[in-house]
Amino acid sequence: MKKIWIGIIIVAAVALAIVLIVTLIKKEPEEITIGAILPLSGPSAWIGELRKMGFDLAVEEINALGGINGKKLKIIYEDDKNEPLQAVNSFRKLITTMHPPIIMVAMSNSAMAVRPLAEETNTIVFANGNHPELVKGNDWIFRVFVTSEQEAELMANIALKKQGINKIAILYIDDVSGEGGKNEFGKYFKELGGEISIAEKYDKNGTDFKSEISKVLDKKVDAIYVIGYGNAAGKLLNQLTELGYKGKILGTMNFGGPPISEIASVPLEGSIFTTPFFDPKIPTSKTKEFIDKIKSRYNKDPYWITATEYDSIYIIKEAFNKAKDKDVKNIRKSLLNILEFEGAAGKYEHKTREWLPTLTIRTYKNRKIVPFENE
């Protein structure tokens, strides 16, 4: 009889243990955790830091107000150094260790590299880069960012219709972002009747670009369109001036901030470039609070990338709030239903799985960014 009771007790204990284990497994986490793959070291670390500022401020605000449905939001960061292979490794690490429902990815190089993994692992990826193909044909990819297609269409129209530029040369950074920008601008400019005399790529980690520039200067064009970012683009612009170029310089969104704005002040003077309308010097009521918080926390004016990444987190918050549960497929459906959004960077144009900032054209006068007025 004693043995029977011992057996019953053992069975009951095992059953209770199983119930406890199942309960613990089913218990929802106290945190909502997402991943972020940024260049936090190497030549592009400045971009990662600008983006991280926006992420961190948004998370701090959300958590101070109770989080998302009572749960704290947390971001786990991975450093990819703006290298595609490292981005893939970082993505796989995040999936293996924590399998977050959403992973933020900066830079087109990295975003294009991890793009297939989003569908493979049923992970929502915010691919905040400018490559025109990033979102197309992949239901798991979203974007809150400027696209090279937006920039190319606007700049092609300004160049040919407003500036009378018929023959142009392109100097583009040697990565998927530069390649995409070059192709998009070429398409729109040719459709309007313009001629691309030469398109020359330059090394994103290079320092001497005189050979590439000389090939371009030999063509005697009406203007040069420079596509790129970071130290390389800044140095290339300086070398354009050093080699005697005095013509029109057109550029992309990266003309409007560091490190290009710090390296190449002389060639930037009078240049024409596309940029999101966001401007710390003329904030709307929606952006003022954001600007003040960034200045208070980091002692610097925010760059537009900081604002769009801040807005990305609030779009994600809205999706979590609207999802009927926290299943990743329902979060994805909620994202698809966010058709209008206005944030720190202003009002966004909504397309399928994309929220695109409004673009404008600006120039430098006396080393200050001002709205471009066609002369």
C-alpha positions in Angstrom: 0.0 0.0 0.0 2.8 2.3 0.9 4.4 1.7 -2.5 1.2 2.6 -4.2 1.0 5.9 -2.4 4.6 6.6 -3.2 3.8 5.9 -6.9 0.8 8.2 -6.8 2.9 11.0 -5.2 5.6 10.6 -7.8 3.1 10.7 -10.7 1.4 13.7 -9.1 4.7 15.5 -8.7 5.7 14.8 -12.3 2.3 16.0 -13.5 2.6 19.2 -11.5 6.1 19.8 -12.8 4.8 19.4 -16.4 2.0 21.9 -15.7 4.5 24.4 -14.3 6.9 24.0 -17.2 4.1 24.4 -19.8 2.8 27.4 -17.9 6.2 29.0 -17.9 6.7 28.3 -21.6 3.3 29.8 -22.4 3.8 32.9 -20.2 4.3 35.9 -22.3 7.7 37.7 -22.0 7.8 40.8 -19.8 9.6 42.6 -22.7 9.0 43.0 -26.4 12.4 42.6 -28.0 13.4 43.6 -31.5 16.8 43.5 -33.2 18.8 46.2 -35.0 21.7 45.6 -37.3 23.7 48.9 -37.7 27.2 49.9 -38.7 28.5 50.8 -35.2 32.2 50.6 -36.1 34.3 51.2 -39.2 33.9 54.0 -41.8 30.1 54.1 -41.6 29.9 54.1 -37.8 28.6 57.8 -37.9 25.5 56.6 -39.8 24.9 53.9 -37.2 25.2 56.3 -34.3 22.8 58.8 -35.9 20.2 56.0 -36.4 20.7 54.6 -32.9 20.0 58.0 -31.4 16.5 57.9 -33.0 15.9 54.3 -31.9 17.0 54.9 -28.3 15.0 58.1 -27.8 11.8 56.5 -29.1 12.3 53.4 -26.9 13.0 55.6 -23.8 9.8 57.6 -24.4 7.6 54.6 -25.1 8.9 52.8 -21.9 8.4 55.9 -19.8 4.7 55.9 -20.7 4.2 52.2 -19.9 5.7 50.5 -22.9 3.6 48.6 -25.4 0.5 47.1 -23.8 2.3 47.2 -20.5 5.5 45.5 -21.7 8.8 47.3 -22.0 10.3 47.6 -25.5 14.0 46.6 -25.9 16.4 46.7 -28.8 19.3 44.3 -29.2 22.0 45.8 -31.3 24.4 44.0 -33.7 27.3 45.7 -35.4 27.7 44.8 -39.1 30.3 47.5 -40.1 28.2 48.1 -43.3 29.5 44.8 -44.6 26.9 42.4 -46.2 28.4 39.2 -44.9 28.6 40.5 -41.4 25.0 41.6 -41.7 23.9 38.1 -42.6 25.9 36.7 -39.7 24.3 39.2 -37.3 20.8 38.4 -38.7 21.4 34.6 -38.1 22.7 35.3 -34.6 19.6 37.3 -33.7 17.3 34.6 -35.1 19.1 31.8 -33.3 19.4 33.5 -29.9 16.1 35.3 -29.6 14.1 35.1 -32.8 12.7 38.7 -32.6 9.5 39.4 -34.7 11.2 42.5 -36.2 14.8 43.3 -37.1 15.8 46.8 -38.2 18.6 46.9 -40.8 20.5 50.1 -41.9 22.2 50.6 -45.2 21.2 49.1 -48.6 24.3 46.9 -48.6 23.2 45.0 -45.5 19.5 45.2 -46.2 19.9 43.6 -49.7 22.0 40.9 -48.2 19.5 39.8 -45.5 16.5 40.3 -47.7 16.1 36.6 -48.6 16.4 35.7 -44.9 13.3 37.7 -44.0 11.0 35.4 -46.0 13.0 32.3 -45.1 12.6 32.9 -41.3 9.2 34.7 -41.3 10.8 37.8 -39.8 9.6 41.3 -40.4 12.6 43.4 -41.6 12.6 47.2 -41.6 15.1 47.7 -44.4 15.8 51.4 -44.1 18.0 51.9 -47.1 17.5 53.6 -50.4 17.9 50.7 -52.9 14.9 50.7 -55.4 14.5 46.9 -55.2 14.6 46.5 -51.4 10.8 46.1 -50.8 9.7 44.7 -54.2 8.5 41.1 -54.2 9.1 40.4 -50.6 6.1 40.6 -48.2 8.3 40.6 -45.1 10.2 43.8 -46.0 9.1 47.2 -44.9 10.8 50.6 -45.2 10.7 54.0 -43.6 13.3 55.9 -45.7 14.0 57.8 -48.8 14.4 55.8 -52.0 16.9 56.3 -54.8 13.9 56.3 -57.2 12.4 59.3 -55.4 15.7 61.2 -55.5 16.4 60.3 -59.1 13.0 61.4 -60.4 13.1 64.7 -58.6 16.7 65.5 -59.5 16.3 64.5 -63.2 13.4 66.9 -63.5 15.2 69.8 -61.8 18.4 69.2 -63.8 16.9 69.0 -67.2 13.8 71.1 -67.0 14.9 73.8 -64.6 18.7 74.0 -64.9 19.0 73.3 -68.6 21.4 70.4 -68.0 21.4 68.1 -71.1 24.7 66.3 -70.7 25.7 64.9 -67.3 28.4 62.7 -65.7 27.8 60.4 -62.8 30.3 59.6 -60.1 28.8 56.9 -57.9 30.0 54.9 -54.8 30.9 51.3 -55.5 28.1 49.4 -53.6 24.5 48.4 -54.2 23.3 51.8 -53.0 25.4 53.7 -55.5 24.6 51.2 -58.3 20.9 51.6 -57.6 21.0 55.4 -57.5 23.0 55.5 -60.8 20.6 53.3 -62.6 17.5 55.1 -61.4 18.8 58.6 -62.3 20.0 57.3 -65.7 16.5 55.9 -66.4 14.7 59.2 -65.5 17.2 61.5 -67.1 17.2 59.6 -70.4 13.4 59.4 -70.5 13.4 63.3 -70.3 15.8 63.5 -73.2 19.1 63.9 -71.3 22.4 62.2 -72.0 24.6 60.4 -69.5 28.0 61.0 -71.0 29.8 58.8 -68.5 29.1 56.9 -65.2 32.2 56.2 -63.2 32.3 54.3 -59.8 34.6 55.0 -56.9 35.7 52.9 -54.0 33.6 53.5 -50.8 36.8 53.0 -48.7 39.1 54.9 -51.1 41.0 58.2 -50.6 42.4 59.0 -54.0 39.9 59.5 -56.8 41.9 61.6 -59.3 41.8 58.8 -62.0 38.0 58.5 -61.9 37.6 62.3 -61.8 39.9 62.8 -64.8 37.8 60.5 -66.9 34.8 62.5 -66.1 36.4 65.9 -66.7 37.5 64.8 -70.1 33.8 64.6 -71.2 33.0 68.3 -70.9 29.6 67.8 -69.4 27.0 70.4 -68.1 27.1 69.0 -64.6 28.4 66.2 -62.4 26.0 64.1 -60.3 27.7 62.7 -57.2 26.1 59.7 -55.5 27.6 58.5 -52.3 28.2 59.0 -48.6 30.8 59.0 -45.9 34.5 60.1 -46.0 34.9 58.8 -49.5 32.3 61.1 -51.0 33.6 64.1 -49.1 37.1 63.6 -50.3 36.0 63.0 -53.9 34.2 66.3 -53.9 37.3 68.1 -52.6 39.4 66.5 -55.3 36.9 67.6 -58.0 37.7 71.2 -56.9 41.4 70.6 -56.6 41.4 69.3 -60.2 39.9 72.5 -61.4 36.2 71.6 -61.8 34.0 74.8 -61.5 30.8 73.5 -63.0 27.5 72.5 -61.4 27.5 69.7 -58.8 24.3 67.8 -58.1 24.0 65.4 -55.2 21.8 63.1 -53.0 20.5 63.3 -49.5 23.9 62.7 -48.0 25.1 66.1 -49.0 23.0 67.5 -46.2 24.9 66.1 -43.3 28.1 64.7 -41.8 30.7 63.8 -42.7 30.3 65.2 -46.2 29.2 68.6 -44.9 32.2 68.7 -42.6 34.8 67.5 -45.2 33.7 69.3 -48.4 32.5 72.8 -47.5 34.1 74.4 -50.6 32.7 72.2 -53.4 29.3 72.0 -51.6 28.8 75.7 -51.9 26.2 76.2 -54.6 25.6 72.5 -55.1 22.0 71.2 -55.6 20.9 68.2 -53.7 17.8 66.2 -52.8 16.9 65.8 -49.1 13.9 65.1 -46.9 11.9 68.2 -46.0 12.8 67.7 -42.3 14.8 70.7 -41.1 15.8 71.5 -37.5 16.0 75.2 -38.4 12.4 75.3 -39.5 10.6 72.7 -37.4 6.9 72.1 -37.6 4.9 71.7 -34.4 5.2 67.9 -34.8 9.0 67.9 -34.9 9.8 70.6 -32.3 9.5 68.3 -29.3 11.7 65.7 -31.0 14.4 68.3 -31.9 14.5 69.7 -28.3 14.9 66.2 -26.8 17.7 65.3 -29.2 19.5 68.6 -28.4 19.0 68.0 -24.7 20.2 64.5 -24.7 23.0 64.6 -27.3 23.9 68.3 -27.5 23.5 68.4 -31.3 21.0 69.1 -34.0 19.3 66.0 -35.3 19.9 64.8 -38.8 16.9 63.6 -40.8 18.0 59.9 -40.5 17.6 60.2 -36.7 14.1 61.4 -37.2 13.0 58.7 -39.6 14.4 55.9 -37.4 12.6 57.5 -34.4 9.4 57.4 -36.5 10.1 53.7 -37.4 9.9 52.7 -33.8 6.5 54.5 -33.4 5.2 52.8 -36.5 6.2 49.5 -34.9 4.5 50.5 -31.6 1.3 51.3 -33.5 1.4 47.9 -35.2 1.9 46.0 -31.9 -1.0 47.9 -30.4 -3.3 47.1 -33.2 -2.4 43.4 -33.6 -5.0 41.0 -32.2 -2.1 39.1 -30.6 1.7 39.1 -30.8 2.0 36.5 -33.5 4.4 37.9 -36.1 1.9 37.3 -39.0 -0.7 39.5 -37.2 1.9 42.2 -36.5 2.7 42.2 -40.2 -1.0 42.6 -41.1 -1.2 45.5 -38.7 1.7 47.2 -40.4 -0.1 46.8 -43.7 -3.0 48.7 -42.3 -1.1 51.8 -41.1 -1.9 53.9 -44.2 -1.2 57.3 -42.7 1.6 58.4 -40.5 3.0 61.8 -39.4 6.0 61.8 -37.2 9.2 63.8 -36.3 10.2 63.8 -40.0 6.8 65.1 -41.1 4.1 63.5 -43.1 4.9 60.3 -45.0 3.7 59.1 -48.4 2.4 55.6 -47.9 3.0 52.9 -50.5 2.7 49.1 -49.9 5.0 48.3 -47.0 6.7 51.7 -47.3 6.5 55.1 -45.6 8.4 57.6 -47.7 9.4 61.1 -46.4 8.6 64.1 -48.5 11.6 65.3 -50.6 12.7 68.8 -51.5 15.7 70.4 -53.1 18.3 72.4 -51.2 21.6 74.1 -51.7 24.5 75.6 -49.7 24.9 79.4 -49.4 27.7 80.7 -47.2 28.1 77.2 -45.8 24.5 77.0 -44.7 21.8 74.8 -46.1 18.9 76.8 -47.6 16.0 76.0 -49.9 17.0 75.9 -53.5 15.4 78.6 -55.7 15.8 78.0 -59.4 17.8 80.9 -60.9 
